[in-house]
Amino acid sequence: MKTTGANDIVGSLSPASLPDRAITYAVDLARSVSRLILRRIERTRDKVNSEYNLLHWQNVLSSKAWIKAADLGAFLAPPNSNESLRKVDNQILRISGGKYYRYRIGALGELIARHCGDTRRIVELGTGYGYNLFALHLTHPDWTFKGFDISPNGIAAGREIADHFALSDKISFGRIDLTDAADPSLAEIEGETAFTYFCIEQIPYDVRKVVENIIAAKPKRVINIEPTTELLDLTRPRDLVSLVYIRSVDYQTQLFTTLDELERQGRIRIIARERMPFAPNINNDGFLYCWEPI
Ligand SMILES: C[S@@+](CC[C@H](N)C(=O)[O-])C[C@H]1O[C@@H](n2cnc3c(N)ncnc32)[C@H](O)[C@@H]1O
């Protein structure tokens, strides 16, 4: 199906040619194989802290790009003419970063609205600095959002951005460690619709624990959007590229099997299963399960 606004932005683009895809996949595969052989690092808590809290979110916090942006839309999708292969409406296209991120705002809004039922309150677990929540605000300005993350720098950046765009009453942030059953913020999920977006990928050794902690918090509904090796179709070249990439960066590989097992045990009801129609690259598109505790 077409996602909201996709035609306006990418309608004139055609799928990437076979040679373009073949070269891109081969280069990506070679990079992942060399990472696997030479410097594969276990995705421990320290590794995630140094990659996200101390690097990506620290850079976001110190660059303060929102101050220079004309508005929230320009902050989320700044002009960027660098083209690369990306997944757009289930097709692999060569498209600029600027166009992709403008399209993604509409596509994410359509996706979450389709799965969240009639709620107007959304929680994101592992939100970083809240990129997804700010994007959702653009398509659903009447909704309110809460974002939780383990990273102090992500939370600090999210709060500054909300403040800058006068959105602190609509988008708020707090700290959570999803691996800790005693974390007080887990209580804030009770009765809410919560989603994860490429968060559980970062916690490969605690997937079962994280899922149990979320169930125990009694959310109304959960939408997990995460990459995985579990659901790849290894007869397709791009899925083979994804498999080697995910192994080389040590992302999670058990979430969807765990959810299927919990459904068989009668502990959750899975409402939807689908593959993500968009991704910023060719090697790591997510899968979506939408479910409710029973
Ligand atoms: C790949 S980023 C995704 C951020 C955001 N969902 C997005 O799409 O922009 C993964 C996030 O998960 C967070 N995270 C990792 N381990 C966590 C944990 N145990 N509890 C809560 N958040 C965690 C990281 O700090 C990071 O912000």
The ligand as an ORCA input file, in Angstrom:
! r2SCAN-3c Opt
* xyz 0 1
  C      19.069      2.881     17.532
  S      18.575      3.959     18.812
  C      16.905      4.291     18.322
  C      16.368      5.560     18.889
  C      14.953      5.921     18.407
  N      14.029      4.848     18.651
  C      14.963      6.294     16.948
  O      14.429      5.523     16.131
  O      15.469      7.376     16.617
  C      18.380      2.844     20.176
  C      18.028      3.530     21.490
  O      17.779      2.523     22.478
  C      18.253      3.025     23.710
  N      18.453      1.912     24.668
  C      19.420      0.966     24.633
  N      19.320      0.144     25.708
  C      18.250      0.578     26.417
  C      17.647      0.141     27.643
  N      18.139     -0.905     28.325
  N      16.565      0.819     28.096
  C      16.082      1.893     27.410
  N      16.618      2.353     26.253
  C      17.692      1.702     25.763
  C      19.544      3.735     23.334
  O      19.982      4.628     24.327
  C      19.123      4.414     22.029
  O      18.641      5.704     22.273
*
